[in-house]
Amino acid sequence: MISLNNKSVLVTGGAGFIGSHLVDRLILEKPSNIIVIDNLFLGKESNLNEARQSSPIKFYRQDASDYVRMKEIVEAEDIQVVFDLAVMPLMTSLERPRWTFEQNVNIVLCLCELARNGCFDTLIHFSSSEAYGSSQYVPMDENHPLNPTTPYGASKAATDLLILSYINTFGIDASIIRPFNNYGTRQNEGNYAGVIPLTIKRILQGKAPVIYGDGEQTRDFIYVTETANATVEIYNHQSTRGKIINIGSGSEITINELIRLITRYMNYKKAIKYENERLGEVRRLIANINLAKEIIKFVPKISIEQEIKLTIDWYKNESCRT
């Protein structure tokens, strides 16, 4: 095993939901330096407040697809390891498909070129279960066909293949994490929000929760700190290099069940609103996590029933502050 101890680390998208939790987790590894790059399209610099209480985090508001500027930062900060979470989100791809696809591909192309040119040592890239599209068999392992249903999903599939090509052609040192549906504190509750924060926010505002389609579509939800822990272990295990690794809970829940769980905890007893299915809706997602279990001994310990209340309480507190 290797270690992040005394290494200079960069997290792109580090002011975002998963990125900021990863920064919290990286601090425990005692790197020499943690640099965060984020364009704040979805991220918030305030997401780093907790991390900054225990470590001097250096922040750059920067587009991660700008090769010249990224090269300057990577070299100036003597970066050795890059955790790449910078991304334009799924819902953006339904409104601005070309821009979203190009941005996501160009971010990864920039990092692959920097790695190829020896500007840093190791790339740990965040993919998405959306690269798979709807399940053709369950649970979905890393050999599941790539059949994305949105331009966002297509961009994630394309960037995974791009990284694999740089590994195979140029020998860059890289691993790819394919996370399923993360939830938890700090998840964006504004534009392009996920179903959990959006539902909590609507109930707090006295509005009805919304379910798109019949609500029987399923997702594999995993608490964000478990993904952050797994990410560190994926870096630490050299045997993950050149591989795509699913990180999920290994179980599925329907959106109907999820909304009922939230409404029960929030004591919401009014009607739930059903609207037309959204464009590109994935019907079923559930991760096969056997590879993660084998290589990094990954065992999810938190169920959604355990942590959804903590998540709700966090949004309630945030609501009181605004």
C-alpha positions as semicolon CSV with decimal commas, in nm:
position;residue;x (nm);y (nm);z (nm)
1;M;0,000;0,000;0,000
2;I;0,097;0,360;-0,060
3;S;-0,001;0,671;0,136
4;L;-0,103;1,034;0,091
5;N;0,109;1,132;0,391
6;N;0,328;1,434;0,306
7;K;0,201;1,445;-0,053
8;S;0,075;1,759;-0,225
9;V;-0,285;1,693;-0,328
10;L;-0,526;1,871;-0,562
11;V;-0,904;1,822;-0,556
12;T;-1,089;1,958;-0,859
13;G;-1,453;2,025;-0,776
14;G;-1,344;2,026;-0,413
15;A;-1,596;2,289;-0,303
16;G;-1,882;2,070;-0,419
17;F;-2,088;1,813;-0,232
18;I;-1,872;1,500;-0,260
19;G;-1,556;1,702;-0,315
20;S;-1,578;1,888;0,015
21;H;-1,639;1,565;0,206
22;L;-1,336;1,415;0,032
23;V;-1,130;1,717;0,144
24;D;-1,244;1,651;0,503
25;R;-1,131;1,290;0,469
26;L;-0,799;1,375;0,303
27;I;-0,699;1,592;0,598
28;L;-0,684;1,276;0,812
29;E;-0,415;1,138;0,579
30;K;-0,184;1,429;0,668
31;P;-0,084;1,540;0,318
32;S;0,168;1,824;0,299
33;N;-0,068;2,041;0,100
34;I;-0,436;2,038;-0,007
35;I;-0,534;2,257;-0,299
36;V;-0,896;2,295;-0,412
37;I;-0,997;2,409;-0,758
38;D;-1,365;2,482;-0,824
39;N;-1,547;2,719;-1,061
40;L;-1,838;2,736;-0,811
41;F;-2,096;2,645;-1,076
42;L;-2,250;2,419;-0,813
43;G;-1,992;2,425;-0,536
44;K;-1,976;2,671;-0,248
45;E;-1,657;2,789;-0,085
46;S;-1,845;2,771;0,247
47;N;-1,849;2,391;0,204
48;L;-1,481;2,405;0,300
49;N;-1,541;2,585;0,630
50;E;-1,519;2,268;0,838
51;A;-1,198;2,158;0,664
52;R;-1,039;2,497;0,712
53;Q;-1,085;2,470;1,087
54;S;-0,826;2,193;1,096
55;S;-0,610;2,250;0,788
56;P;-0,495;2,543;0,571
57;I;-0,683;2,468;0,247
58;K;-0,575;2,677;-0,052
59;F;-0,861;2,759;-0,289
60;Y;-0,856;2,864;-0,654
61;R;-1,173;2,968;-0,834
62;Q;-1,081;2,822;-1,168
63;D;-1,217;2,637;-1,473
64;A;-1,045;2,298;-1,461
65;S;-1,055;2,264;-1,841
66;D;-0,809;2,553;-1,892
67;Y;-0,486;2,367;-1,963
68;V;-0,250;2,666;-1,940
69;R;-0,385;2,786;-1,607
70;M;-0,413;2,435;-1,463
71;K;-0,051;2,365;-1,557
72;E;0,057;2,684;-1,379
73;I;-0,128;2,586;-1,061
74;V;-0,014;2,223;-1,063
75;E;0,349;2,323;-1,110
76;A;0,338;2,614;-0,863
77;E;0,186;2,394;-0,592
78;D;0,409;2,093;-0,675
79;I;0,101;1,868;-0,705
80;Q;0,159;1,494;-0,690
81;V;-0,196;1,353;-0,674
82;V;-0,515;1,482;-0,838
83;F;-0,863;1,376;-0,729
84;D;-1,092;1,485;-1,012
85;L;-1,453;1,565;-0,918
86;A;-1,502;1,870;-1,142
87;V;-1,813;1,821;-1,354
88;M;-2,112;1,988;-1,513
89;P;-2,420;1,809;-1,375
90;L;-2,678;1,586;-1,534
91;M;-2,965;1,835;-1,539
92;T;-2,747;2,093;-1,714
93;S;-2,703;1,847;-2,000
94;L;-3,078;1,852;-2,064
95;E;-3,068;2,230;-2,111
96;R;-2,719;2,281;-2,260
97;P;-2,615;1,940;-2,394
98;R;-2,325;2,043;-2,616
99;W;-2,170;2,274;-2,357
100;T;-2,203;2,016;-2,079
101;F;-2,050;1,738;-2,287
102;E;-1,761;1,954;-2,409
103;Q;-1,686;2,091;-2,062
104;N;-1,678;1,747;-1,900
105;V;-1,459;1,598;-2,171
106;N;-1,224;1,897;-2,177
107;I;-1,170;1,887;-1,798
108;V;-1,055;1,525;-1,820
109;L;-0,855;1,582;-2,138
110;C;-0,671;1,864;-1,961
111;L;-0,582;1,641;-1,664
112;C;-0,480;1,350;-1,887
113;E;-0,246;1,578;-2,080
114;L;-0,097;1,714;-1,758
115;A;-0,041;1,357;-1,638
116;R;0,108;1,253;-1,973
117;N;0,349;1,544;-1,956
118;G;0,465;1,447;-1,608
119;C;0,309;1,744;-1,425
120;F;0,174;1,517;-1,151
121;D;0,198;1,149;-1,060
122;T;-0,149;1,001;-1,005
123;L;-0,505;1,074;-1,120
124;I;-0,808;0,944;-0,931
125;H;-1,112;1,029;-1,144
126;F;-1,479;1,031;-1,049
127;S;-1,704;0,879;-1,313
128;S;-2,078;0,817;-1,263
129;S;-2,323;0,528;-1,264
130;E;-2,505;0,732;-1,531
131;A;-2,248;0,599;-1,777
132;Y;-2,428;0,264;-1,759
133;G;-2,777;0,395;-1,831
134;S;-3,063;0,171;-1,719
135;S;-2,964;-0,174;-1,602
136;Q;-2,955;-0,456;-1,855
137;Y;-2,886;-0,696;-1,569
138;V;-2,860;-0,654;-1,194
139;P;-2,658;-0,592;-0,995
140;M;-2,453;-0,385;-1,240
141;D;-2,083;-0,472;-1,240
142;E;-1,801;-0,283;-1,410
143;N;-1,845;-0,491;-1,726
144;H;-2,204;-0,376;-1,768
145;P;-2,253;-0,219;-2,114
146;L;-2,224;0,158;-2,135
147;N;-2,561;0,282;-2,258
148;P;-2,602;0,638;-2,124
149;T;-2,943;0,800;-2,161
150;T;-2,833;1,166;-2,131
151;P;-2,552;1,382;-2,271
152;Y;-2,417;1,396;-1,915
153;G;-2,402;1,016;-1,898
154;A;-2,240;1,008;-2,240
155;S;-1,976;1,258;-2,126
156;K;-1,893;1,039;-1,824
157;A;-1,867;0,728;-2,040
158;A;-1,648;0,917;-2,287
159;T;-1,413;1,049;-2,020
160;D;-1,371;0,703;-1,870
161;L;-1,267;0,570;-2,209
162;L;-1,039;0,870;-2,257
163;I;-0,856;0,800;-1,931
164;L;-0,826;0,429;-2,013
165;S;-0,676;0,523;-2,349
166;Y;-0,414;0,742;-2,179
167;I;-0,336;0,459;-1,937
168;N;-0,295;0,210;-2,220
169;T;-0,113;0,440;-2,463
170;F;0,096;0,666;-2,242
171;G;0,113;0,472;-1,916
172;I;-0,039;0,739;-1,691
173;D;-0,107;0,628;-1,333
174;A;-0,485;0,649;-1,288
175;S;-0,788;0,485;-1,130
176;I;-1,155;0,549;-1,205
177;I;-1,426;0,548;-0,938
178;R;-1,780;0,492;-1,062
179;P;-1,999;0,614;-0,774
180;F;-2,371;0,549;-0,758
181;N;-2,614;0,794;-0,595
182;N;-2,450;0,984;-0,311
183;Y;-2,651;1,168;-0,049
184;G;-2,577;1,356;0,270
185;T;-2,499;1,699;0,409
186;R;-2,393;1,983;0,175
187;Q;-2,560;1,836;-0,131
188;N;-2,672;2,115;-0,362
189;E;-3,031;2,215;-0,284
190;G;-3,067;2,490;-0,546
191;N;-3,064;2,463;-0,923
192;Y;-2,998;2,110;-1,050
193;A;-3,061;1,965;-0,704
194;G;-3,089;1,590;-0,645
195;V;-3,410;1,426;-0,533
196;I;-3,325;1,416;-0,160
197;P;-3,231;1,782;-0,101
198;L;-3,503;1,897;-0,341
199;T;-3,770;1,700;-0,155
200;I;-3,651;1,823;0,185
201;K;-3,642;2,182;0,060
202;R;-3,993;2,163;-0,086
203;I;-4,139;2,028;0,237
204;L;-3,958;2,294;0,441
205;Q;-4,113;2,556;0,212
206;G;-4,461;2,411;0,261
207;K;-4,474;2,267;-0,092
208;A;-4,564;1,916;-0,204
209;P;-4,282;1,673;-0,288
210;V;-4,260;1,593;-0,660
211;I;-4,209;1,250;-0,815
212;Y;-4,137;1,230;-1,187
213;G;-4,296;0,935;-1,365
214;D;-4,450;0,653;-1,163
215;G;-4,184;0,661;-0,891
216;E;-4,094;0,296;-0,936
217;Q;-3,753;0,381;-1,083
218;T;-3,479;0,268;-0,844
219;R;-3,150;0,413;-0,728
220;D;-2,857;0,284;-0,523
221;F;-2,795;0,548;-0,255
222;I;-2,471;0,563;-0,060
223;Y;-2,381;0,807;0,216
224;V;-2,117;1,053;0,102
225;T;-1,861;0,983;0,375
226;E;-1,848;0,617;0,270
227;T;-1,756;0,728;-0,081
228;A;-1,488;0,960;0,058
229;N;-1,340;0,674;0,264
230;A;-1,343;0,443;-0,038
231;T;-1,171;0,707;-0,251
232;V;-0,874;0,727;-0,015
233;E;-0,848;0,347;-0,012
234;I;-0,858;0,337;-0,392
235;Y;-0,560;0,572;-0,399
236;N;-0,379;0,371;-0,134
237;H;-0,408;0,042;-0,324
238;Q;-0,186;0,040;-0,630
239;S;-0,381;-0,262;-0,760
240;T;-0,671;-0,027;-0,845
241;R;-0,468;0,143;-1,119
242;G;-0,607;0,105;-1,467
243;K;-0,941;-0,014;-1,330
244;I;-1,295;0,119;-1,303
245;I;-1,443;0,048;-0,960
246;N;-1,809;0,076;-0,859
247;I;-1,882;0,239;-0,525
248;G;-2,240;0,200;-0,404
249;S;-2,444;0,039;-0,131
250;G;-2,528;-0,271;-0,333
251;S;-2,900;-0,223;-0,265
252;E;-3,176;-0,031;-0,438
253;I;-3,474;0,175;-0,330
254;T;-3,762;0,307;-0,541
255;I;-3,816;0,680;-0,555
256;N;-4,162;0,618;-0,408
257;E;-4,007;0,444;-0,108
258;L;-3,745;0,717;-0,071
259;I;-4,002;0,998;-0,071
260;R;-4,218;0,811;0,180
261;L;-3,913;0,775;0,406
262;I;-3,842;1,148;0,392
263;T;-4,205;1,248;0,446
264;R;-4,229;1,015;0,747
265;Y;-3,922;1,168;0,913
266;M;-4,047;1,518;0,834
267;N;-4,402;1,443;0,950
268;Y;-4,542;1,548;0,612
269;K;-4,889;1,401;0,562
270;K;-5,025;1,588;0,261
271;A;-5,037;1,480;-0,102
272;I;-4,735;1,396;-0,317
273;K;-4,735;1,548;-0,664
274;Y;-4,665;1,330;-0,968
275;E;-4,536;1,487;-1,289
276;N;-4,429;1,355;-1,629
277;E;-4,113;1,147;-1,643
278;R;-3,802;1,355;-1,708
279;L;-3,593;1,329;-2,023
280;G;-3,336;1,050;-2,013
281;E;-3,467;0,901;-1,687
282;V;-3,275;0,588;-1,586
283;R;-3,518;0,316;-1,483
284;R;-3,308;0,097;-1,255
285;L;-2,969;0,130;-1,085
286;I;-2,804;-0,108;-0,838
287;A;-2,431;-0,158;-0,801
288;N;-2,234;-0,478;-0,793
289;I;-1,953;-0,383;-0,553
290;N;-1,765;-0,713;-0,550
291;L;-1,455;-0,561;-0,710
292;A;-1,435;-0,290;-0,442
293;K;-1,484;-0,555;-0,174
294;E;-1,204;-0,763;-0,323
295;I;-0,943;-0,491;-0,378
296;I;-1,002;-0,237;-0,099
297;K;-1,217;-0,450;0,138
298;F;-1,504;-0,205;0,091
299;V;-1,810;-0,286;0,302
300;P;-2,088;-0,023;0,323
301;K;-2,182;0,030;0,687
302;I;-2,454;0,296;0,664
303;S;-2,810;0,239;0,545
304;I;-3,023;0,518;0,404
305;E;-3,268;0,472;0,691
306;Q;-2,984;0,551;0,935
307;E;-2,852;0,870;0,781
308;I;-3,150;1,028;0,604
309;K;-3,262;1,185;0,933
310;L;-2,917;1,339;0,985
311;T;-2,936;1,477;0,633
312;I;-3,283;1,621;0,694
313;D;-3,170;1,781;1,020
314;W;-2,874;1,944;0,845
315;Y;-3,100;2,103;0,582
316;K;-3,338;2,222;0,852
317;N;-3,050;2,395;1,029
318;E;-2,928;2,547;0,704
319;S;-3,281;2,671;0,635
320;C;-3,288;2,846;0,972
321;R;-2,965;3,030;0,890
322;T;-3,093;3,176;0,564
